[in-house]
Structure formats: structure tokens, C-alpha cells
Amino acid sequence: MNKLICLDVECLPNYFLVVIKGLTSGRYLKIDMYGAGTKLTKEQRSKLNHMLSRYTSFGYNSNNYDMPQLNYALSGATCQELYENSKKIIDNRQPNWMTYRNLGIDPRPYNHFDVMEPSPAVMISLKNYGTRVGSKKLKEFYLDPHIPITEDQIPELLAYCENDVEVTVDLYEAIKDRIELRVSMGKQYGLDLRSKSDAQIAETVITSELKKQGVIAKKPELPNSFKAHYQAPDYIKFKDKRLNELVEMLEDIQFSIASNGAVTMPKILANHKIIIGNTTYKMGIGGLHSQEKSISVVSDKNNVMRNADFTSYYPFIILNQGLYPKHLGKKFLEVYREIVQTRLKSKKRMGEIKSEIKHLKSLLKDDTV
């Protein structure tokens, strides 16, 4: 990738602000406009376009918010127009393709990626990520975004925006290996995977690779009366009678599928308590959930705690069981196996590169002593 810059945008009825930080230089660039009818000047548009064209940029939730706003500003939008567009994006949770379509503009071909989806947690804010990655300072947005600001409020808003950029950089540094993995896989498949979650990568690559084999991946059409059933593998057997009864109950249940493709939780299962050892669980569609509010587990001379990490646990369940969507056929398994193997090879290579760099640094250090 080119040299990196991190960006963040703030928008109010009479003020528009773009803050950019160069990761190598550590310097900030601020571009703003004050006044509801104000537009970016020719010089500001040239400077902003130059930065975004020359460097690789990233942000947080930037594909859906910051980049459409920047493209709109570069097309000549006023502060008031940018504010109205900002409201639509936020209130409607508008994806970027819809924003560009509604505005009647095309996104400029900037080299940009978004760190929100590749980050490991789900549906949490940038500030919550900041607490997890050890950011030095966190600050929630303190203004009413629908009220115009005064000129003397601008310096504090600038400081707030700069802090958001710092937290975004902290998050990038924490997930850099995940971005590098996406770059490596993207080169192999000819796709830009940098802004995608693990699930989105699988969906994108599977769709692309199946298309090469003449299979068009699309949502299956199911009748309203369709019910799904669980069939336990033959090796699922328990010594505990209650757990074997639970398996039988699961195989008897008819699971309904909602219009969005999600499996609906049956009432009988939602309220069913499962006891394993001394712990009580309830079952969700995704697995078991223990019911204690808090617990402290301490190892002693008779008990040892282990943290077992399984390589690609769920993907190998799919592959070993030969599970595939009926409307895609068995070609799905061929494509999926290749994706899993590619991902593992890429992760291994990333680890080898890091070890090599660490070794070289230690050699250089020894030479300077």
C-alpha cells in the first residue's frame, strides 16, 4: 500500500470539517468551511483531491459516511446540503451506493479502506474500540449536531475530531495484521477485501469464484411453508441422558426461516435450560450461552485452566461435514475449501514475515552495541 493517511469528517448545519493525519509524518491537515451556503474553495478542493489521490486513506465507518460526504463536498455541495445529506445517511443507515445514487454522483477512484468491518467485534462504536485498544483519550460527541455552531466553538470541535483520528489510528495499529491478510488474499483473487469482515470476504470471494465456474450465487427462493431440520452427526453421543434427550428434541423441532434468511428461535428451545456439570446454559441459534451473571475461575493443584484455539473451527465443520447450500451445489465446497486454505497460508506467511522482521531487528540491535 501507499503511504497511509487517516481521515475523519464532522458536519453541522453551518460547518464542515475534514481532518487528515499522515501516519508517517504525524502531521495534521485541516480543511473546513463555515457558513450554511459556503462551498470548498478551488484551492481546498485541489488540496483535498491531491491528498486522497496520492495516499492510501482509511477511516472508521468511512465507506458509508466520510467518503460520500467528501465526494459530495468536492462536487460543489454547500454546508447546508452536506448537513442534509448527513442526516439522511445517519437516519436511514444509508449504504454508500444508495447515497451516491440519490446524489447523482459517482465516487472518485481513491485508494481508501474502512477499518470498521475488519475489526473483530460486532456493532460497537469507535469509542468502545478505543477502550479495548488502549487509546490515551476518549471523548463522546458533545454538541447537538442539528444546531449551528459559533466561530469560537470551532477550536474545540477541531480537537475532538483530531482525537477521533487518533483513536482510529490506534484501532488500525491493533488490527493491522487483519488488513495485511485481506491485502494478501485480495491480490490472489483480484478483489479489494480490505474493508470487509470475515463473513463478507467469504461471501464476496465465493460469489466471484462460483461465477467463474458458471454458477450465479443468489438468495434461494423458499416457500412460506418451508421448515428447516437439524440432523445431528452420528458421532454426537453423550453419557448424560438429558443431553441425549436434548439432541432428540433438536432433531424433532421444525425451524422457521424469516424473510431475511435468519432462523427463528422456537419458544420451546428459547426457554429450555441445559445443565452441563455445575453450569446452566440456554441455547441460542448460534450456540450455548451460560446463565451466570458473573463467575471467578481459579486454577489450583487439582485443576488447570486451558485456552484451546482451534484453527478455522467453523469452516472445517462445514468442510468435514460436506455442508453446502443446495441451490449452489457441491461446487460451493470446492471454492470454500480453497478460500480456507488460502486464508491459512496467508496467515502463516504473515507470521513468518513478522518473525523475519523481528529477527532482523535483533541482528541490527546486536550490531550497534
C-alpha positions as CSV (number, residue, x, y, z in Angstrom):
1,M,0.0,0.0,0.0
2,N,1.0,3.6,-0.5
3,K,1.8,5.8,2.5
4,L,-1.2,5.9,4.8
5,I,-3.4,8.8,5.9
6,C,-6.3,8.6,8.4
7,L,-9.3,10.9,7.9
8,D,-12.4,11.9,9.8
9,V,-15.3,14.2,8.9
10,E,-17.6,16.3,11.1
11,C,-20.8,18.0,9.7
12,L,-23.2,20.5,11.2
13,P,-25.7,22.9,9.6
14,N,-23.2,25.7,9.1
15,Y,-19.8,23.9,9.4
16,F,-18.0,21.1,7.6
17,L,-14.6,19.8,8.8
18,V,-12.2,17.3,7.3
19,V,-9.1,16.3,9.4
20,I,-6.4,14.1,7.9
21,K,-3.3,12.7,9.7
22,G,-0.3,11.3,7.9
23,L,0.9,8.1,9.7
24,T,4.5,8.6,8.7
25,S,4.8,12.3,9.3
26,G,2.4,12.6,12.2
27,R,1.2,15.9,10.8
28,Y,-2.4,17.0,10.5
29,L,-4.2,18.7,7.6
30,K,-7.4,20.6,8.4
31,I,-9.9,21.6,5.7
32,D,-13.1,23.3,6.7
33,M,-15.9,25.7,5.7
34,Y,-18.0,27.9,7.9
35,G,-21.4,29.2,6.9
36,A,-24.6,27.4,5.6
37,G,-24.1,28.5,2.0
38,T,-20.3,28.0,1.9
39,K,-18.6,25.7,-0.5
40,L,-15.0,24.4,-0.7
41,T,-12.7,26.8,-2.5
42,K,-10.9,25.8,-5.6
43,E,-7.6,25.7,-3.5
44,Q,-9.3,23.5,-0.9
45,R,-10.7,21.1,-3.5
46,S,-7.3,20.8,-5.1
47,K,-5.5,20.1,-1.8
48,L,-8.1,17.5,-0.7
49,N,-8.1,15.8,-4.1
50,H,-4.3,15.7,-4.1
51,M,-4.1,14.1,-0.7
52,L,-6.8,11.4,-1.4
53,S,-5.2,10.7,-4.9
54,R,-1.6,10.5,-3.7
55,Y,-2.0,8.5,-0.5
56,T,-3.9,5.4,0.8
57,S,-6.6,6.6,3.2
58,F,-8.7,4.9,5.8
59,G,-11.3,5.8,8.4
60,Y,-14.0,4.3,10.6
61,N,-17.4,3.8,9.0
62,S,-15.9,5.9,6.3
63,N,-17.1,4.0,3.3
64,N,-20.7,4.8,4.2
65,Y,-20.3,8.3,5.7
66,D,-17.0,10.1,5.3
67,M,-16.2,9.2,1.7
68,P,-19.7,10.0,0.3
69,Q,-19.6,13.3,2.2
70,L,-16.1,14.1,0.8
71,N,-17.2,13.3,-2.7
72,Y,-20.3,15.4,-2.3
73,A,-18.2,18.3,-1.0
74,L,-15.7,18.0,-3.9
75,S,-18.7,18.2,-6.3
76,G,-19.6,21.6,-5.0
77,A,-22.1,21.0,-2.2
78,T,-22.7,23.7,0.4
79,C,-22.5,23.2,4.2
80,Q,-26.3,23.1,4.3
81,E,-26.5,20.5,1.6
82,L,-23.8,18.4,3.3
83,Y,-25.7,18.6,6.5
84,E,-29.0,17.5,4.9
85,N,-27.1,14.6,3.3
86,S,-25.5,13.7,6.6
87,K,-29.0,13.4,8.2
88,K,-30.2,11.1,5.5
89,I,-27.1,8.8,5.8
90,I,-27.4,8.6,9.6
91,D,-31.2,8.5,10.0
92,N,-31.7,5.9,7.3
93,R,-28.4,4.0,7.9
94,Q,-27.8,4.5,4.2
95,P,-25.3,2.4,2.4
96,N,-22.8,4.3,0.1
97,W,-24.2,3.0,-3.2
98,M,-27.7,4.5,-2.2
99,T,-26.2,7.8,-1.2
100,Y,-24.2,8.1,-4.5
101,R,-27.3,7.1,-6.5
102,N,-29.6,9.7,-4.6
103,L,-27.0,12.4,-5.1
104,G,-26.5,11.6,-8.8
105,I,-22.7,11.5,-8.4
106,D,-20.0,8.8,-8.9
107,P,-17.4,8.1,-6.3
108,R,-13.9,9.1,-7.2
109,P,-11.4,6.2,-7.6
110,Y,-9.5,7.0,-4.4
111,N,-7.4,4.2,-2.7
112,H,-9.4,4.0,0.5
113,F,-10.4,1.4,3.0
114,D,-12.6,1.2,6.1
115,V,-11.4,-0.4,9.4
116,M,-14.9,-0.9,10.9
117,E,-15.9,-4.2,9.3
118,P,-12.4,-5.9,9.6
119,S,-12.4,-5.2,13.4
120,P,-13.2,-8.3,15.4
121,A,-16.2,-7.0,17.5
122,V,-19.7,-6.5,16.1
123,M,-21.8,-3.3,16.1
124,I,-19.8,-1.3,18.6
125,S,-18.7,2.3,18.5
126,L,-15.3,3.7,17.7
127,K,-15.1,4.9,21.4
128,N,-15.7,1.4,22.6
129,Y,-12.9,0.1,20.4
130,G,-10.7,2.9,21.9
131,T,-11.2,1.4,25.4
132,R,-10.2,-2.0,24.1
133,V,-7.1,-0.9,22.2
134,G,-5.8,1.4,25.0
135,S,-6.3,4.8,23.4
136,K,-5.0,7.6,25.7
137,K,-8.0,9.8,25.4
138,L,-11.7,9.3,24.6
139,K,-14.4,11.9,24.1
140,E,-18.0,11.5,23.1
141,F,-19.6,14.0,20.7
142,Y,-20.7,16.9,22.9
143,L,-22.6,19.2,20.5
144,D,-26.2,19.0,19.2
145,P,-25.5,18.1,15.5
146,H,-28.6,19.9,14.4
147,I,-27.7,23.3,15.8
148,P,-25.3,25.7,14.0
149,I,-22.1,26.5,15.9
150,T,-20.3,29.7,16.5
151,E,-16.8,30.5,15.4
152,D,-15.4,30.3,18.9
153,Q,-16.6,26.7,19.2
154,I,-14.6,25.6,16.2
155,P,-11.2,25.0,18.0
156,E,-12.8,22.6,20.5
157,L,-14.6,20.7,17.6
158,L,-11.2,20.5,15.8
159,A,-9.6,19.0,18.9
160,Y,-12.5,16.5,19.2
161,C,-12.1,15.5,15.5
162,E,-8.3,15.1,15.9
163,N,-8.9,12.8,18.8
164,D,-11.2,10.6,16.8
165,V,-8.5,10.3,14.2
166,E,-6.0,9.3,16.9
167,V,-8.4,6.6,18.1
168,T,-9.0,5.4,14.5
169,V,-5.2,5.1,14.1
170,D,-4.9,3.1,17.3
171,L,-7.6,0.7,16.1
172,Y,-5.8,0.3,12.7
173,E,-2.5,-0.5,14.5
174,A,-4.3,-3.1,16.6
175,I,-5.8,-4.9,13.5
176,K,-3.0,-4.3,11.1
177,D,-2.4,-8.0,10.6
178,R,-6.1,-8.4,9.7
179,I,-5.7,-5.7,7.0
180,E,-2.5,-7.3,5.7
181,L,-4.3,-10.7,5.4
182,R,-7.0,-9.1,3.4
183,V,-4.4,-7.4,1.1
184,S,-2.7,-10.8,0.6
185,M,-6.0,-12.6,-0.2
186,G,-7.2,-9.7,-2.4
187,K,-4.1,-10.0,-4.6
188,Q,-4.8,-13.7,-5.3
189,Y,-8.5,-13.2,-6.1
190,G,-8.2,-9.8,-7.8
191,L,-10.6,-8.2,-5.3
192,D,-10.4,-5.4,-2.8
193,L,-11.1,-7.1,0.5
194,R,-9.6,-4.6,2.9
195,S,-12.9,-3.1,4.2
196,K,-14.7,-6.4,4.6
197,S,-15.4,-8.6,7.6
198,D,-14.6,-12.3,7.6
199,A,-18.1,-13.2,6.6
200,Q,-18.1,-10.5,3.8
201,I,-14.8,-11.8,2.5
202,A,-16.2,-15.3,2.2
203,E,-19.4,-14.1,0.5
204,T,-17.5,-11.9,-2.0
205,V,-14.9,-14.5,-2.9
206,I,-17.4,-17.3,-3.1
207,T,-19.7,-15.3,-5.4
208,S,-16.8,-14.3,-7.6
209,E,-15.2,-17.8,-7.8
210,L,-18.6,-19.5,-8.4
211,K,-19.3,-17.1,-11.2
212,K,-16.1,-18.2,-12.9
213,Q,-17.5,-21.8,-12.8
214,G,-20.8,-20.7,-14.3
215,V,-22.8,-20.7,-11.0
216,I,-24.6,-17.5,-10.2
217,A,-24.8,-17.1,-6.4
218,K,-28.1,-15.6,-5.3
219,K,-30.6,-15.8,-2.5
220,P,-32.6,-19.0,-2.7
221,E,-36.4,-18.8,-3.2
222,L,-38.1,-20.7,-0.4
223,P,-41.9,-21.3,0.0
224,N,-43.6,-19.7,3.0
225,S,-44.3,-23.2,4.4
226,F,-40.5,-24.1,4.4
227,K,-39.2,-25.6,7.6
228,A,-35.6,-26.5,8.4
229,H,-34.5,-29.5,10.4
230,Y,-31.3,-30.3,12.4
231,Q,-29.7,-33.7,11.8
232,A,-27.0,-34.5,14.3
233,P,-23.8,-36.2,13.1
234,D,-23.6,-39.9,14.1
235,Y,-20.7,-39.2,16.4
236,I,-22.7,-36.8,18.7
237,K,-23.4,-39.1,21.7
238,F,-23.4,-38.3,25.4
239,K,-23.1,-40.3,28.6
240,D,-25.6,-37.9,30.2
241,K,-29.2,-39.0,29.5
242,R,-30.5,-35.4,29.5
243,L,-28.1,-34.3,26.8
244,N,-29.0,-37.2,24.5
245,E,-32.7,-36.3,25.0
246,L,-31.8,-32.7,24.0
247,V,-30.3,-34.0,20.8
248,E,-33.5,-35.9,20.1
249,M,-35.6,-32.8,20.8
250,L,-33.4,-30.7,18.4
251,E,-33.9,-33.2,15.6
252,D,-37.7,-33.2,16.1
253,I,-38.0,-29.3,16.1
254,Q,-39.1,-27.6,12.9
255,F,-37.2,-24.3,12.4
256,S,-38.9,-21.4,10.6
257,I,-36.9,-19.1,8.3
258,A,-37.6,-15.4,8.4
259,S,-37.9,-13.3,5.2
260,N,-34.3,-12.1,5.8
261,G,-32.9,-15.6,5.9
262,A,-32.5,-15.7,9.6
263,V,-33.5,-18.8,11.6
264,T,-36.3,-18.1,14.1
265,M,-35.8,-19.3,17.6
266,P,-38.6,-21.8,18.7
267,K,-40.2,-21.0,22.0
268,I,-39.6,-24.5,23.4
269,L,-35.9,-24.1,22.8
270,A,-35.6,-20.5,24.0
271,N,-36.8,-21.4,27.5
272,H,-35.1,-24.8,27.8
273,K,-32.4,-24.9,30.5
274,I,-29.4,-27.2,29.8
275,I,-27.2,-28.3,32.7
276,I,-23.6,-29.5,32.0
277,G,-21.6,-30.2,35.1
278,N,-22.3,-27.4,37.5
279,T,-23.2,-24.8,34.9
280,T,-26.6,-23.9,33.5
281,Y,-26.9,-22.9,29.8
282,K,-29.6,-21.7,27.4
283,M,-29.5,-22.3,23.7
284,G,-29.3,-19.6,21.1
285,I,-29.4,-20.1,17.3
286,G,-25.6,-19.6,17.3
287,G,-24.8,-21.9,20.3
288,L,-24.9,-22.2,24.1
289,H,-25.0,-19.3,26.5
290,S,-24.1,-19.7,30.1
291,Q,-26.5,-18.1,32.5
292,E,-24.3,-16.9,35.4
293,K,-24.1,-13.1,35.9
294,S,-20.5,-13.3,37.0
295,I,-18.0,-16.0,37.8
296,S,-14.4,-16.4,39.0
297,V,-12.4,-19.4,38.0
298,V,-9.1,-20.1,39.6
299,S,-6.6,-22.9,38.9
300,D,-5.3,-25.0,41.8
301,K,-3.2,-28.1,42.3
302,N,-6.2,-30.3,41.1
303,N,-7.5,-28.1,38.3
304,V,-5.7,-26.4,35.4
305,M,-7.2,-23.9,33.0
306,R,-6.5,-24.3,29.3
307,N,-7.3,-22.0,26.4
308,A,-7.7,-24.1,23.3
309,D,-7.6,-22.2,20.0
310,F,-8.9,-24.3,17.0
311,T,-7.8,-23.4,13.5
312,S,-10.8,-22.3,11.4
313,Y,-13.1,-24.2,13.7
314,Y,-16.4,-23.5,11.9
315,P,-15.1,-23.6,8.3
316,F,-13.7,-27.1,9.0
317,I,-17.0,-28.2,10.4
318,I,-18.6,-27.2,7.1
319,L,-15.9,-28.9,5.1
320,N,-15.7,-32.1,7.1
321,Q,-19.5,-32.5,7.2
322,G,-19.8,-31.7,3.5
323,L,-22.4,-29.0,4.1
324,Y,-23.4,-26.8,1.2
325,P,-26.3,-24.7,0.1
326,K,-28.5,-26.9,-2.2
327,H,-29.1,-24.1,-4.7
328,L,-25.3,-23.6,-5.2
329,G,-24.4,-27.3,-5.4
330,K,-21.2,-29.1,-4.4
331,K,-19.0,-26.6,-6.3
332,F,-19.5,-24.4,-3.2
333,L,-17.3,-26.8,-1.2
334,E,-14.5,-26.7,-3.8
335,V,-14.5,-22.9,-3.7
336,Y,-14.9,-22.7,0.1
337,R,-12.1,-25.2,0.7
338,E,-9.7,-23.1,-1.5
339,I,-10.7,-20.0,0.4
340,V,-10.0,-21.6,3.8
341,Q,-6.6,-23.0,2.6
342,T,-5.7,-19.6,1.1
343,R,-6.5,-17.8,4.3
344,L,-4.5,-20.3,6.4
345,K,-1.5,-20.0,4.1
346,S,-1.7,-16.2,4.1
347,K,-1.9,-16.1,7.9
348,K,1.1,-18.4,8.2
349,R,3.1,-16.3,5.7
350,M,2.2,-13.1,7.7
351,G,3.5,-14.8,10.8
352,E,6.7,-15.8,9.1
353,I,7.3,-12.3,7.8
354,K,6.8,-10.8,11.2
355,S,9.3,-13.4,12.7
356,E,11.8,-12.5,10.0
357,I,11.5,-8.8,10.7
358,K,11.8,-9.4,14.4
359,H,15.0,-11.4,13.8
360,L,16.5,-8.8,11.5
361,K,15.8,-6.1,14.1
362,S,17.6,-8.2,16.8
363,L,20.6,-8.6,14.5
364,L,20.7,-4.9,13.8
365,K,20.5,-4.2,17.5
366,D,23.3,-6.6,18.2
367,D,25.5,-4.9,15.6
368,T,25.0,-1.5,17.1
369,V,26.0,-2.5,20.6
